[in-house]
Amino acid sequence: MLQPPHQSLQVAAVAPQRGPAREQEGPWHAEAVCRRDEAGLFFAPSKEPTAARLSREEAAKRVCGRCPVMVECREHALLQPEPYGVWGGLTAAERRVVLARRRRRDMEMKKAARASQIAAAG
Ligand code: SF4
């Protein structure tokens, strides 16, 4: 898996970015505003109360809002898919909603394509 651009100092200390993970980084990683998540905004600590989570996620989204690579980051997180954390201004739950919408849209497009093939053949 690709190293997240935003990693806590603890994670960075335990698993510094090097080797294959580093080589797999997308070019957008270098421009990530959250390269070092010193405030721990992007990933939930264990047993985080709901109010604290919502506040932390909003703060992370504000950081994403001024990030020049938000679109690339969001697509990466959707394509992986990244199961945890705020990526590209979306929480994990929000990404699940986007992915469900995309799946529904793809199914509808396939159905429409099939229907037009049948109509053309008949
Ligand atoms: S969009 Fe947000 S999570 Fe993604 S690289 Fe930028 S600051 Fe980090």
Backbone and ligand atoms as CSV (ligand in chain L), in Angstrom:
chain,resi,resn,atom,element,x,y,z
A,1,MET,N,N,0.844,-1.192,0.000
A,1,MET,CA,C,0.000,0.000,0.000
A,1,MET,C,C,0.881,1.244,0.000
A,2,LEU,N,N,0.402,2.256,-0.658
A,2,LEU,CA,C,1.119,3.520,-0.719
A,2,LEU,C,C,1.208,4.146,0.666
A,3,GLN,N,N,2.354,4.710,0.992
A,3,GLN,CA,C,2.466,5.411,2.266
A,3,GLN,C,C,1.542,6.618,2.258
A,4,PRO,N,N,0.819,6.857,3.323
A,4,PRO,CA,C,0.004,8.067,3.342
A,4,PRO,C,C,0.902,9.293,3.385
A,5,PRO,N,N,0.496,10.357,2.719
A,5,PRO,CA,C,1.317,11.560,2.796
A,5,PRO,C,C,1.295,12.128,4.197
A,6,HIS,N,N,0.184,11.898,4.864
A,6,HIS,CA,C,0.031,12.434,6.199
A,6,HIS,C,C,0.229,11.326,7.210
A,7,GLN,N,N,1.360,11.307,7.801
A,7,GLN,CA,C,1.577,10.308,8.834
A,7,GLN,C,C,2.008,11.006,10.113
A,8,SER,N,N,1.582,10.402,11.200
A,8,SER,CA,C,1.927,10.996,12.481
A,8,SER,C,C,3.421,10.876,12.715
A,9,LEU,N,N,3.935,11.702,13.586
A,9,LEU,CA,C,5.365,11.627,13.881
A,9,LEU,C,C,5.734,10.267,14.450
A,10,GLN,N,N,4.798,9.665,15.210
A,10,GLN,CA,C,5.070,8.349,15.782
A,10,GLN,C,C,5.240,7.320,14.673
A,11,VAL,N,N,4.325,7.348,13.675
A,11,VAL,CA,C,4.410,6.397,12.567
A,11,VAL,C,C,5.684,6.647,11.782
A,12,ALA,N,N,5.990,7.906,11.537
A,12,ALA,CA,C,7.192,8.243,10.766
A,12,ALA,C,C,8.441,7.745,11.488
A,13,ALA,N,N,8.425,7.827,12.816
A,13,ALA,CA,C,9.589,7.394,13.582
A,13,ALA,C,C,9.749,5.878,13.517
A,14,VAL,N,N,8.630,5.150,13.538
A,14,VAL,CA,C,8.668,3.691,13.524
A,14,VAL,C,C,8.956,3.173,12.114
A,15,ALA,N,N,8.312,3.768,11.111
A,15,ALA,CA,C,8.452,3.292,9.728
A,15,ALA,C,C,8.794,4.457,8.810
A,16,PRO,N,N,10.040,4.878,8.834
A,16,PRO,CA,C,10.395,5.996,7.962
A,16,PRO,C,C,10.173,5.646,6.499
A,17,GLN,N,N,9.788,6.646,5.696
A,17,GLN,CA,C,9.503,6.383,4.291
A,17,GLN,C,C,10.800,6.106,3.547
A,18,ARG,N,N,10.952,4.890,3.092
A,18,ARG,CA,C,12.106,4.519,2.286
A,18,ARG,C,C,11.765,3.229,1.565
A,19,GLY,N,N,12.635,2.794,0.678
A,19,GLY,CA,C,12.427,1.541,-0.038
A,19,GLY,C,C,11.213,1.587,-0.940
A,20,PRO,N,N,10.578,0.410,-1.147
A,20,PRO,CA,C,9.500,0.310,-2.118
A,20,PRO,C,C,8.362,1.296,-1.869
A,21,ALA,N,N,7.980,1.485,-0.621
A,21,ALA,CA,C,6.860,2.393,-0.362
A,21,ALA,C,C,7.193,3.793,-0.869
A,22,ARG,N,N,8.410,4.208,-0.626
A,22,ARG,CA,C,8.835,5.530,-1.074
A,22,ARG,C,C,8.807,5.606,-2.605
A,23,GLU,N,N,9.275,4.513,-3.249
A,23,GLU,CA,C,9.310,4.495,-4.702
A,23,GLU,C,C,7.909,4.518,-5.299
A,24,GLN,N,N,6.922,3.996,-4.550
A,24,GLN,CA,C,5.561,3.941,-5.064
A,24,GLN,C,C,4.816,5.260,-4.887
A,25,GLU,N,N,5.393,6.204,-4.210
A,25,GLU,CA,C,4.697,7.458,-3.978
A,25,GLU,C,C,4.310,8.106,-5.294
A,26,GLY,N,N,3.109,8.681,-5.290
A,26,GLY,CA,C,2.706,9.438,-6.462
A,26,GLY,C,C,3.418,10.778,-6.455
A,27,PRO,N,N,3.496,11.423,-7.628
A,27,PRO,CA,C,4.184,12.723,-7.682
A,27,PRO,C,C,3.497,13.762,-6.805
A,28,TRP,N,N,2.222,13.550,-6.550
A,28,TRP,CA,C,1.484,14.518,-5.737
A,28,TRP,C,C,1.905,14.495,-4.273
A,29,HIS,N,N,2.508,13.414,-3.836
A,29,HIS,CA,C,2.904,13.323,-2.426
A,29,HIS,C,C,3.828,14.462,-2.006
A,30,ALA,N,N,4.717,14.837,-2.910
A,30,ALA,CA,C,5.706,15.859,-2.559
A,30,ALA,C,C,5.055,17.196,-2.239
A,31,GLU,N,N,3.861,17.415,-2.781
A,31,GLU,CA,C,3.183,18.695,-2.556
A,31,GLU,C,C,2.139,18.629,-1.447
A,32,ALA,N,N,2.017,17.476,-0.811
A,32,ALA,CA,C,0.996,17.319,0.230
A,32,ALA,C,C,1.246,18.280,1.390
A,33,VAL,N,N,0.227,19.035,1.722
A,33,VAL,CA,C,0.335,19.980,2.832
A,33,VAL,C,C,0.523,19.240,4.165
A,34,CYS,N,N,0.003,18.010,4.222
A,34,CYS,CA,C,-0.014,17.250,5.471
A,34,CYS,C,C,1.133,16.258,5.552
A,35,ARG,N,N,2.222,16.523,4.884
A,35,ARG,CA,C,3.317,15.542,4.788
A,35,ARG,C,C,3.691,14.989,6.171
A,36,ARG,N,N,3.724,15.811,7.120
A,36,ARG,CA,C,3.901,15.369,8.511
A,36,ARG,C,C,2.684,15.842,9.303
A,37,ASP,N,N,1.892,14.902,9.744
A,37,ASP,CA,C,0.670,15.237,10.492
A,37,ASP,C,C,1.028,15.409,11.965
A,38,GLU,N,N,1.663,16.504,12.243
A,38,GLU,CA,C,2.166,16.690,13.603
A,38,GLU,C,C,1.057,16.835,14.628
A,39,ALA,N,N,-0.090,17.340,14.172
A,39,ALA,CA,C,-1.211,17.506,15.104
A,39,ALA,C,C,-2.053,16.236,15.204
A,40,GLY,N,N,-1.728,15.211,14.417
A,40,GLY,CA,C,-2.501,13.972,14.474
A,40,GLY,C,C,-3.929,14.153,14.019
A,41,LEU,N,N,-4.136,14.980,13.007
A,41,LEU,CA,C,-5.500,15.308,12.591
A,41,LEU,C,C,-6.138,14.246,11.703
A,42,PHE,N,N,-5.333,13.515,10.951
A,42,PHE,CA,C,-5.894,12.741,9.842
A,42,PHE,C,C,-6.328,11.327,10.186
A,43,PHE,N,N,-5.814,10.785,11.267
A,43,PHE,CA,C,-6.211,9.438,11.671
A,43,PHE,C,C,-6.666,9.446,13.117
A,44,ALA,N,N,-7.709,8.655,13.384
A,44,ALA,CA,C,-8.310,8.644,14.718
A,44,ALA,C,C,-7.436,7.888,15.706
A,45,PRO,N,N,-7.250,8.471,16.876
A,45,PRO,CA,C,-6.647,7.667,17.944
A,45,PRO,C,C,-7.681,6.649,18.408
A,46,SER,N,N,-7.248,5.618,19.110
A,46,SER,CA,C,-8.219,4.615,19.544
A,46,SER,C,C,-9.164,5.213,20.581
A,47,LYS,N,N,-10.383,4.747,20.564
A,47,LYS,CA,C,-11.432,5.151,21.504
A,47,LYS,C,C,-11.658,6.660,21.519
A,48,GLU,N,N,-11.710,7.250,20.359
A,48,GLU,CA,C,-11.934,8.700,20.269
A,48,GLU,C,C,-13.424,9.004,20.417
A,49,PRO,N,N,-13.803,9.882,21.326
A,49,PRO,CA,C,-15.220,10.242,21.461
A,49,PRO,C,C,-15.726,10.922,20.187
A,50,THR,N,N,-17.022,10.767,19.920
A,50,THR,CA,C,-17.604,11.279,18.671
A,50,THR,C,C,-17.362,12.771,18.481
A,51,ALA,N,N,-17.589,13.559,19.512
A,51,ALA,CA,C,-17.426,15.015,19.378
A,51,ALA,C,C,-15.981,15.365,19.017
A,52,ALA,N,N,-15.056,14.673,19.637
A,52,ALA,CA,C,-13.635,14.927,19.342
A,52,ALA,C,C,-13.308,14.513,17.918
A,53,ARG,N,N,-13.894,13.386,17.489
A,53,ARG,CA,C,-13.641,12.915,16.114
A,53,ARG,C,C,-14.147,13.933,15.096
A,54,LEU,N,N,-15.381,14.411,15.317
A,54,LEU,CA,C,-15.960,15.369,14.363
A,54,LEU,C,C,-15.113,16.636,14.300
A,55,SER,N,N,-14.673,17.106,15.436
A,55,SER,CA,C,-13.849,18.312,15.486
A,55,SER,C,C,-12.503,18.093,14.783
A,56,ARG,N,N,-11.884,16.928,15.051
A,56,ARG,CA,C,-10.593,16.607,14.417
A,56,ARG,C,C,-10.756,16.496,12.906
A,57,GLU,N,N,-11.823,15.815,12.469
A,57,GLU,CA,C,-12.033,15.646,11.029
A,57,GLU,C,C,-12.263,16.989,10.333
A,58,GLU,N,N,-13.002,17.877,10.988
A,58,GLU,CA,C,-13.224,19.202,10.386
A,58,GLU,C,C,-11.903,19.960,10.261
A,59,ALA,N,N,-11.059,19.833,11.269
A,59,ALA,CA,C,-9.747,20.494,11.215
A,59,ALA,C,C,-8.907,19.905,10.081
A,60,ALA,N,N,-8.951,18.580,9.916
A,60,ALA,CA,C,-8.200,17.934,8.829
A,60,ALA,C,C,-8.730,18.411,7.481
A,61,LYS,N,N,-10.046,18.516,7.365
A,61,LYS,CA,C,-10.642,18.965,6.097
A,61,LYS,C,C,-10.234,20.398,5.768
A,62,ARG,N,N,-10.073,21.219,6.786
A,62,ARG,CA,C,-9.614,22.599,6.536
A,62,ARG,C,C,-8.193,22.582,5.958
A,63,VAL,N,N,-7.367,21.676,6.459
A,63,VAL,CA,C,-6.014,21.540,5.904
A,63,VAL,C,C,-6.119,21.097,4.445
A,64,CYS,N,N,-6.946,20.094,4.179
A,64,CYS,CA,C,-7.126,19.609,2.802
A,64,CYS,C,C,-7.618,20.731,1.884
A,65,GLY,N,N,-8.460,21.603,2.424
A,65,GLY,CA,C,-9.026,22.673,1.617
A,65,GLY,C,C,-7.983,23.632,1.061
A,66,ARG,N,N,-6.816,23.675,1.663
A,66,ARG,CA,C,-5.760,24.543,1.130
A,66,ARG,C,C,-4.602,23.729,0.539
A,67,CYS,N,N,-4.878,22.477,0.235
A,67,CYS,CA,C,-3.844,21.596,-0.313
A,67,CYS,C,C,-3.902,21.612,-1.841
A,68,PRO,N,N,-2.772,21.805,-2.515
A,68,PRO,CA,C,-2.789,21.878,-3.985
A,68,PRO,C,C,-3.029,20.535,-4.669
A,69,VAL,N,N,-2.949,19.436,-3.923
A,69,VAL,CA,C,-3.111,18.114,-4.552
A,69,VAL,C,C,-4.337,17.376,-4.020
A,70,MET,N,N,-5.357,18.137,-3.637
A,70,MET,CA,C,-6.545,17.511,-3.038
A,70,MET,C,C,-7.223,16.541,-4.008
A,71,VAL,N,N,-7.336,16.907,-5.263
A,71,VAL,CA,C,-8.026,16.036,-6.233
A,71,VAL,C,C,-7.271,14.721,-6.405
A,72,GLU,N,N,-5.958,14.801,-6.570
A,72,GLU,CA,C,-5.143,13.597,-6.746
A,72,GLU,C,C,-5.209,12.705,-5.501
A,73,CYS,N,N,-5.134,13.332,-4.355
A,73,CYS,CA,C,-5.184,12.602,-3.090
A,73,CYS,C,C,-6.524,11.899,-2.930
A,74,ARG,N,N,-7.591,12.599,-3.233
A,74,ARG,CA,C,-8.940,12.016,-3.095
A,74,ARG,C,C,-9.106,10.821,-4.031
A,75,GLU,N,N,-8.671,10.970,-5.276
A,75,GLU,CA,C,-8.802,9.855,-6.229
A,75,GLU,C,C,-7.975,8.668,-5.788
A,76,HIS,N,N,-6.792,8.930,-5.300
A,76,HIS,CA,C,-5.958,7.843,-4.789
A,76,HIS,C,C,-6.701,7.085,-3.689
A,77,ALA,N,N,-7.263,7.830,-2.733
A,77,ALA,CA,C,-7.937,7.205,-1.598
A,77,ALA,C,C,-9.180,6.432,-2.044
A,78,LEU,N,N,-9.846,6.911,-3.092
A,78,LEU,CA,C,-11.023,6.208,-3.600
A,78,LEU,C,C,-10.619,4.951,-4.373
A,79,LEU,N,N,-9.539,5.027,-5.126
A,79,LEU,CA,C,-9.126,3.897,-5.953
A,79,LEU,C,C,-8.508,2.770,-5.141
A,80,GLN,N,N,-7.823,3.092,-4.045
A,80,GLN,CA,C,-7.123,2.031,-3.297
A,80,GLN,C,C,-8.058,0.898,-2.861
A,81,PRO,N,N,-9.135,1.067,-2.181
A,81,PRO,CA,C,-9.525,2.253,-1.424
A,81,PRO,C,C,-8.840,2.288,-0.059
A,82,GLU,N,N,-8.592,3.522,0.416
A,82,GLU,CA,C,-8.006,3.696,1.746
A,82,GLU,C,C,-9.127,3.569,2.779
A,83,PRO,N,N,-9.015,2.643,3.706
A,83,PRO,CA,C,-10.122,2.403,4.639
A,83,PRO,C,C,-10.195,3.371,5.819
A,84,TYR,N,N,-9.140,4.043,6.118
A,84,TYR,CA,C,-9.124,4.883,7.325
A,84,TYR,C,C,-8.625,6.288,7.021
A,85,GLY,N,N,-9.026,7.204,7.878
A,85,GLY,CA,C,-8.454,8.546,7.861
A,85,GLY,C,C,-9.123,9.495,6.890
A,86,VAL,N,N,-8.733,10.755,7.004
A,86,VAL,CA,C,-9.207,11.795,6.091
A,86,VAL,C,C,-8.202,11.879,4.947
A,87,TRP,N,N,-8.713,11.757,3.737
A,87,TRP,CA,C,-7.890,11.857,2.524
A,87,TRP,C,C,-8.638,12.763,1.556
A,88,GLY,N,N,-7.962,13.696,0.974
A,88,GLY,CA,C,-8.585,14.544,-0.035
A,88,GLY,C,C,-9.837,15.247,0.449
A,89,GLY,N,N,-9.877,15.569,1.714
A,89,GLY,CA,C,-11.022,16.288,2.261
A,89,GLY,C,C,-12.229,15.424,2.572
A,90,LEU,N,N,-12.082,14.110,2.473
A,90,LEU,CA,C,-13.205,13.210,2.768
A,90,LEU,C,C,-12.827,12.233,3.875
A,91,THR,N,N,-13.787,11.979,4.751
A,91,THR,CA,C,-13.591,10.951,5.766
A,91,THR,C,C,-13.803,9.578,5.115
A,92,ALA,N,N,-13.485,8.529,5.852
A,92,ALA,CA,C,-13.684,7.172,5.321
A,92,ALA,C,C,-15.163,6.935,5.005
A,93,ALA,N,N,-16.054,7.408,5.871
A,93,ALA,CA,C,-17.496,7.215,5.636
A,93,ALA,C,C,-17.939,7.972,4.386
A,94,GLU,N,N,-17.430,9.172,4.209
A,94,GLU,CA,C,-17.791,9.956,3.015
A,94,GLU,C,C,-17.268,9.298,1.744
A,95,ARG,N,N,-16.090,8.700,1.831
A,95,ARG,CA,C,-15.549,8.001,0.649
A,95,ARG,C,C,-16.399,6.785,0.307
A,96,ARG,N,N,-16.909,6.100,1.336
A,96,ARG,CA,C,-17.776,4.946,1.057
A,96,ARG,C,C,-19.030,5.384,0.311
A,97,VAL,N,N,-19.577,6.549,0.662
A,97,VAL,CA,C,-20.764,7.075,-0.023
A,97,VAL,C,C,-20.427,7.385,-1.485
A,98,VAL,N,N,-19.290,8.039,-1.712
A,98,VAL,CA,C,-18.879,8.368,-3.091
A,98,VAL,C,C,-18.708,7.090,-3.901
A,99,LEU,N,N,-18.071,6.079,-3.308
A,99,LEU,CA,C,-17.843,4.820,-4.036
A,99,LEU,C,C,-19.159,4.114,-4.346
A,100,ALA,N,N,-20.103,4.157,-3.397
A,100,ALA,CA,C,-21.409,3.526,-3.641
A,100,ALA,C,C,-22.131,4.244,-4.777
A,101,ARG,N,N,-22.043,5.570,-4.813
A,101,ARG,CA,C,-22.655,6.335,-5.913
A,101,ARG,C,C,-22.007,5.977,-7.250
A,102,ARG,N,N,-20.690,5.856,-7.246
A,102,ARG,CA,C,-19.989,5.511,-8.501
A,102,ARG,C,C,-20.390,4.127,-8.985
A,103,ARG,N,N,-20.495,3.188,-8.045
A,103,ARG,CA,C,-20.891,1.821,-8.441
A,103,ARG,C,C,-22.289,1.826,-9.037
A,104,ARG,N,N,-23.202,2.585,-8.397
A,104,ARG,CA,C,-24.585,2.664,-8.894
A,104,ARG,C,C,-24.603,3.288,-10.295
A,105,ARG,N,N,-23.843,4.366,-10.458
A,105,ARG,CA,C,-23.785,5.044,-11.762
A,105,ARG,C,C,-23.221,4.105,-12.831
A,106,ASP,N,N,-22.177,3.349,-12.490
A,106,ASP,CA,C,-21.586,2.413,-13.456
A,106,ASP,C,C,-22.580,1.333,-13.856
A,107,MET,N,N,-23.339,0.822,-12.873
A,107,MET,CA,C,-24.339,-0.207,-13.172
A,107,MET,C,C,-25.414,0.351,-14.095
A,108,GLU,N,N,-25.854,1.591,-13.818
A,108,GLU,CA,C,-26.894,2.190,-14.669
A,108,GLU,C,C,-26.373,2.412,-16.086
A,109,MET,N,N,-25.117,2.809,-16.214
A,109,MET,CA,C,-24.547,3.008,-17.551
A,109,MET,C,C,-24.439,1.687,-18.299
A,110,LYS,N,N,-24.062,0.615,-17.595
A,110,LYS,CA,C,-23.972,-0.701,-18.247
A,110,LYS,C,C,-25.348,-1.175,-18.701
A,111,LYS,N,N,-26.351,-0.948,-17.832
A,111,LYS,CA,C,-27.720,-1.346,-18.184
A,111,LYS,C,C,-28.194,-0.590,-19.409
A,112,ALA,N,N,-27.918,0.713,-19.451
A,112,ALA,CA,C,-28.338,1.535,-20.588
A,112,ALA,C,C,-27.627,1.092,-21.859
A,113,ALA,N,N,-26.341,0.757,-21.745
A,113,ALA,CA,C,-25.584,0.309,-22.919
A,113,ALA,C,C,-26.148,-1.005,-23.435
A,114,ARG,N,N,-26.466,-1.922,-22.502
A,114,ARG,CA,C,-27.035,-3.217,-22.882
A,114,ARG,C,C,-28.386,-3.015,-23.573
A,115,ALA,N,N,-29.217,-2.144,-23.010
A,115,ALA,CA,C,-30.540,-1.884,-23.586
A,115,ALA,C,C,-30.420,-1.303,-24.999
A,116,SER,N,N,-29.457,-0.425,-25.196
A,116,SER,CA,C,-29.326,0.156,-26.549
A,116,SER,C,C,-28.769,-0.876,-27.531
A,117,GLN,N,N,-27.921,-1.806,-27.064
A,117,GLN,CA,C,-27.432,-2.886,-27.949
A,117,GLN,C,C,-28.586,-3.791,-28.360
A,118,ILE,N,N,-29.447,-4.107,-27.388
A,118,ILE,CA,C,-30.605,-4.974,-27.684
A,118,ILE,C,C,-31.537,-4.274,-28.664
A,119,ALA,N,N,-31.761,-2.975,-28.443
A,119,ALA,CA,C,-32.641,-2.214,-29.338
A,119,ALA,C,C,-32.058,-2.151,-30.748
A,120,ALA,N,N,-30.728,-1.986,-30.827
A,120,ALA,CA,C,-30.081,-1.895,-32.141
A,120,ALA,C,C,-30.130,-3.237,-32.877
A,121,ALA,N,N,-30.011,-4.347,-32.094
A,121,ALA,CA,C,-30.025,-5.683,-32.702
A,121,ALA,C,C,-31.437,-6.089,-33.135
A,122,GLY,N,N,-32.430,-5.599,-32.393
A,122,GLY,CA,C,-33.807,-6.032,-32.658
A,122,GLY,C,C,-34.408,-5.219,-33.726
L,1,SF4,S1,S,-5.686,16.621,0.362
L,1,SF4,FE1,FE,-5.534,16.509,2.569
L,1,SF4,S2,S,-4.962,14.402,3.014
L,1,SF4,FE2,FE,-4.566,14.765,0.853
L,1,SF4,S3,S,-2.431,15.339,0.682
L,1,SF4,FE3,FE,-3.619,17.219,0.858
L,1,SF4,S4,S,-3.728,17.734,3.021
L,1,SF4,FE4,FE,-3.065,15.594,2.846
